[in-house]
């Protein structure tokens, strides 16, 4: 009896195995193209993996070859096309990059990062600002599916950040357009106002020096002095050692005839450049500072200048002994650095702008 049961058991197993094998062979016959496609996709993903590895190893030419091989096996691999476009940008093959960004977006229209990069190249390399602005608008309008897994992924935050980036760069494109209209002041103001709105929308998601600085600059060009001043001050609070905001704020204050505050901002801009070793820009800033000083004398502010000559280097908690030259550049102590940050982050004109506002 045992031998009979074992025979039937073994026979059943063999029959089932044979049936499964026949079904597998039949599926290959019926769905041969699908199997081939999946196999090619697997090979394509492997080449993309190789391309990413080469790119991280700073071997861009090998990365290009790997991505191109990946696309031979699977032309719709949008990530391979996007990565290939990024490398073309590095090589300054901007039209090749635009083609690959466009191909990636045809495959995956909601690929937000690719659309933003596509617009950046359109505006920055080919000066097609109108098309770039349209692409930024599309990136902003994308409604992704929200995915939230605690401690692993939250694409809502990523979407907000990408949206801010799109608005910010849209503002840059509008400002660039305003500079190309020549004597048409009406169009220039319209474009600058569009830039201001774009920067403000960006600030709803992200607070950064670059956004505040460019918002201030656009307002300064529009002669919205109070808004420009406030936003320069906000930019300075976030990045006190970036000389551009101090310098532009100094120019704004000078034009508003607020020479005392202008003088302080010029000094800060000059010291930052001096520390960086940029002698050409430093010399220019101190030439402008000299002009402001003369205007202060003409206005009768000579006493203010005299009062601040001797104590200027000590009043903020640091002195000249904490500065030394190494290799032709100024080097500062930790104490000096802390004092400078505290001093430079303080925007003395902010109260004035807030009162005007």
Secondary structure by P-SEA (a helix, b strand, c coil): caaaaaaaaaaaaaaaaaaaaaaaaaaaaacaaaaaaaaaaaaaaaaaaaaaaaaaacaaaaaaaaaaaaaaacccaaaaaaaaaaaaaaacaaaaaaaaaaaaaaacccaaaaaaaaaaaacccccaaaaaaaaaaaaaacccccccccccccaaaaaaaaaaaaaaaaaaaaaaaaaacccaaaaaaaaaaaaaaaaaaaacccccaaaaaaaaaaaaaacaaaaaaaaaaaaaaaccccaaaaaaaaaaaaaacaaaaaaaaaaaaaaaaaaacaaaaaaaaaaaaaaaaaaaaaacaaaaaaaaccccccccccccccccccccbbbbcaaaaaaaaaaaacccaaaaaaaac
